[in-house]
Structure formats: structure tokens, C-alpha cells
Amino acid sequence: MKYGYYPGCSLEKNARSYHISTMAIAKPLGIEFVEVEDWNCCGATEYIAVDKIPAYALVSRNLALAAEQNGSSNLVAPCSACYLNLKKADHYLSENEDLRKKIDLALEAGGLSYQPGSLNVQHLLETIAVDIGCEAIEAQVKKPLYNLKVAPYYGCLVPRPATMGSFDDPEHPTSLDNILKSLGATVIDFPLKAQCCGGHMTQISEETALDMLRRLLKNAADNEADMIATLCPMCQLNLDAYQDAVNAHFGTDYKIPIIYFTQLMGLAFGLPAKELGFGKEIVSAQPALDKITTEEPRPARTRERGNKSKALPMPTRSEEG
Amino acid sequence: MTHTVTSRPPSLFDKVIAETPGKAANLNACLQCGTCAGSCPSGPDMDHSPRAIFAMLDAGMDDQVLKSNTPWFCVSCYYCMVRCPQEIPITDIMYSLKRLAIREGYYQKDKAPEFSETFCDFVENNGRSFELGVAMRYHLRYHPLGAFKMATGMGLNLLSKGRMDLTPSRIKNVSQLKSILKKAKELGGAA
């Protein structure tokens, strides 16, 4: 299947391993990504905080280029912020006539045009979880990630705001859990899976940011995660590059690698770790990867709930009728 | 909280609704239930909780609202927005409050808007964001010690992993982007 692809600035450099691994798993999954030519920055969460119309115009140039260039109406963004910006712009342009008129004029000044609603904007997680699905993923698994305990981390901007329709639950998403399970990994309980990493807060108020990061790391560590799987460059950068700072600030000793879910997919598909961008993470993934075994772990014994014979007597319904 | 249209000049409350796309008029129906405040992960560091901000908007405390750090401490996680029983687009309203604070001349000398504006500068001139440039320019201005810490600690880490550019990259058609943004700015001025 053919998809328009909007990598976004992070995937050019800082999140290169996300880009590399996405390209690597595309082939076995039967996906063809066609990169939007000469795309520009989506504005992240900054541009919209300064000036509204230019912020929408900035995003709309990308929508216009994607619609003009690609034979596909699907536009995929692997970065959560890019995804939400593209999707929101498309949505608000369809809904708000005044905004649409202004953006039409702005695009016209650059010789472009865009008809809102003509693209189906997706996050990469949606493409893989919904369009491809777990069955097709399982069929490609050659080296299952047995015994690797993974905390599935969704962050904010993929599950929420959900006001434009959503493929997963806004507070208790499960699509990434299911993908990781089909890779053979052990998915741990991670109650904070959809909580915020702090976004740009590391730059605005480091103390606020570090505490938010600490909560996430603690929650993953308390549930014995070997690593956190992520789907957003901002979440990856914050949890990975600021883990040292969290440890220094709180006197903790977390060493939890933060790995893109596409890297784990590639690994399970039998692709070499080097071709998936492993080694670019600051907290090394190697100790966690060394835990992977060739044998399937025995399912954890679950205790039977209560003893029925000794249970308190409960009222029973008569059998009549 | 209901607002009737009168002949008075538009209050901040009205401006916020006009400035926000989506169902911002639902702000009229805020119940003051506090679900937003209780859901906010950076709430403890805010001058006023989102609920309090809405009460202050309703009370016409425009100055205090625009001076407050609340919108700048919003991390854009959208928890409040999915939980609000009245479906108020709270996160979008926080973005509107940031823009209005900049436009009305509040908060100009503070670091949070400066970070956003520095980011925009790079995007407007190159079409791409530039992490190192944004971080350095912003930190050097506001906390040089932080810039030093960043350059020697985390920056070096990222650099050694090949995860940071030393020079900004540029799109091919910067002139097209500039004409689009120039027009957009002209059109935005009236809003």
C-alpha cells in the first residue's frame, strides 16, 4: 500500500533511528512510503502559541504539497506533534470558513491550494495497528522478543484530543500493547502510558519537566520494565537525554532505555540491530536486548480469585421462568 | 456563566472565544467543576489552575489572566480537554491566551514566549526547526549557565550519537514559504 510520508524535523537528525527503522519495516509489511518533497516544519507546539493564521498557513503548505504530489490520499506522520498539527489544520480548515478563506489566500500567495478533507492524516501507529494489523505483523516475526519486558508509552498527542475521531482510547490506549505482544514481548502494566512527558517544559521550567519525567520512569521501573517503547521523538528525547538529569535531581538510578516501537518491530522481523538505529540512544538498550531469549516465557501464574467453596453466601436467583 | 452581547468593548472573555477555533463558545457553559485542574500534570506549578483562569475570565480579571503563567505552563497533553463535561477546548484556549498575552504586550520579557518566538524565527527563515540554534540562542539570553550545562552535558551526548545538527538545514523553496507566511501575517493582523 502506498502512503504519503511526512517525516518532520526530528526524524531528520535527532530521531534518525525512528526514520531508519520505519523505512526498514516498510518493505516486509508491504508499505511504500513516498516522502513529501520540500516539506517544511509543522511549527511544533510553538508557532501556534505566537501567531494563529501563519501557524495554520505553515502546516497547510505541507498539506498542499502532499495532496499535489502524491498518488495517495493517506498522509502518515511518525512524530506525534507533526501528526496532530497536520490533522488539526485539516480539521479546522474544513470546519471554519473564515480560517479556510484566509489560508486559501495565503497559500495562493505561494502558488498553492488545498481542499480540506482531501487527505487522510494518520499517525504511524494508526497505519501499523489499524491498516496493517497484528496478524500481518505476527506473520513477519522471525526472532520473537521473548522475555523482554516492555512498557508501552503513548504520550499525549496520538490518543488525545480525540475530538476529531480516534482509533484508540484517549486515556487507556491499547494499540501499541497489541503490536508489542504480537512481537512476542512481555507487555507490562504501565498505568502512566498516556501521561505527558512534559514536551518543551525542559526548556521553560526544568523542575516541572524533571518531575514529570521522574513519574514516568518510576512507574516503568516499579513494574519492572526492561525498556520503554515510544512513538514520539519528543517523548524519546525527554526520557532518554534527560534521564541523567532526573537521576541527579532526585538521587535515583534509573537506566531505562527508550526505544521506538518500529526498532523493536525490525528486531523481531530479524533485521540487524545496526540497520534499525540501535546505538543512537543515550541510555543503552544493550543490557535489555541481552535478556531476549529464544524460548517463550512460561505464562505468569495467575491466582484463582477467591475460593468459591469458602466464599460468602450470595443471594441466588430461583430457576423459574 | 452566561454572557450577553452588549455594546461594551470586547472583553478578554469574548476575545478568547473569537480567537479559538472549534467549540470555544462552550466556555460560556463552564460548570467550574475543576476536572481540568485535577487532570493537569503541571497544575501545581501554575499561578492559577485552568478552572480558576476561567472563573477569572468570567469575572473580567483580564490583567491577572494575561499576566498569569498558566498558559505557559500548559504542556498541551489534552487530558483536561477529553475530560471536560462541557467539551470546552481547554488546550486550544490556552494557546489563544498565549497569543493574546503576546499581542497585548504582557509577558514580553519572559522566557517562555521568547522560546516560542526563537523557534518561529528559525522556521520562518529556513523552513525547518533547528534544535541547537533555538536552545543556544534562548539559553544564552536567559541562563548562560544553563547553556553551558547543555553544551557540555546533554548537547555533547546528542552530538556524539550523531543526533544533533551543528548548522540549520533549509528547504529548497524558502521564498515560497516566506510569501505564504507574509500573506498569512497580513491576514492575521485583523483577527
Interface residues (C-beta under 8 A of the other chain):
Chain A: C9 E12 K13 N14 A15 R16 D38 W39 N40 C41 G43 A44 T45 E46 Y47 I48 A49 V50 D51 K52 I53 P54 Y56 A57 L58 R61 Y92 E95 N96 L99 K102 I103 L105 A106 L107 E108 A109 G110 G111 L112 C156 L157 R160 P161 A162 T163 P170 E171 Q195 C196 G198 G199 H200 M201 Q203 I204 S205 E206 E207 T208 M212 A241 Y242 D244 A245 G279 K280 E281 I282
Chain B: E19 P21 G22 P41 S42 D45 W72 F73 V75 S76 C77 Y78 Y79 M81 V82 E87 P89 T91 Y95 S96 K98 R99 I102 K111 A112 P113 F115 S116 E117 F119 C120 V123 G127 R128 S129 E131 A135 Y138 G146 G153 M154 N157 L158 K161 G162 R163 M164 D165 S169 I171 K172 N173 Q176 L177 S179 I180 L181 K182 K183 A184 K185 L187 G188 A191
